[in-house]
């Protein structure tokens, strides 16, 4: 089993944390996101995913969920 991080906004739209490092735009930190669960970064354990879901970023607002996926 692997885990992915989903971020749901108030508009019923879901983004997933993608591979890559945080990046800066106009002094604000952003986390790489993708609209497809198949392109989401896979984490080996739930604990690692939980820690990664606590990253700070301007685009990390909304309800954060950790989803278990078959790999």
N, C-alpha and C positions, 0 to 999 in steps of 0.2 A: 504494500500500500504506500501511496505517496499522498502529499497534501498540497493544496493550492490555496491562495488567499484571494477572496472575492470582496469587492467593495461595492455596496449597493447605495445609490443615492436616492433622494426623495422622489425622483422622477421615474422610478422603476427601471433604472438602467444599471447594468452591472459591468464593472471593469475588473480585470484580474492583474495581479502583480506579475510583471514580465521579467525576463532575464536582463541583467545589466545593473549598472551602478546608478545611484541618485545623480541628478544633474541640476545645474543652477541656471535659472532664467531671470534676468533683472534682479539678482540678489535673492531670489526665492528658491528653495530646494524643492525638487519634484522627484517622485518615484516613477520609474518606468512602468507603464500600464499597457494592457492590450484588451481589446474587446472580445477576444476569443479564449475560451477555457483551454482549448487544445494548444494554444501558444503560451499559456501561463507557466511561470516557473514552478518546478516540482521540488518540494522539500522532503527529505528522507523521513523526518519524524514530526509529530505534531508539536513537540516542544520547540523545535527550530522554527516551524511555521508561526507559532504563537509569538516568539521573539521577533521574527521578521515583521509581523503584523503591527508591531509597536513602533515601526520606523516613522519618523516625522517627515511630512511632506505636505506641500500646499494642496496636492490632489488626493490626500489620504483622509478625506472627510466622508462621512456617511457611516453606514453600518458595515463593520468589517467581520467577515465570516471566514472560517477555515473549513475547507471541503476536502473530504477524503475521496481519492480517485484511484481507480484500478490502473496499474502500470504494467 
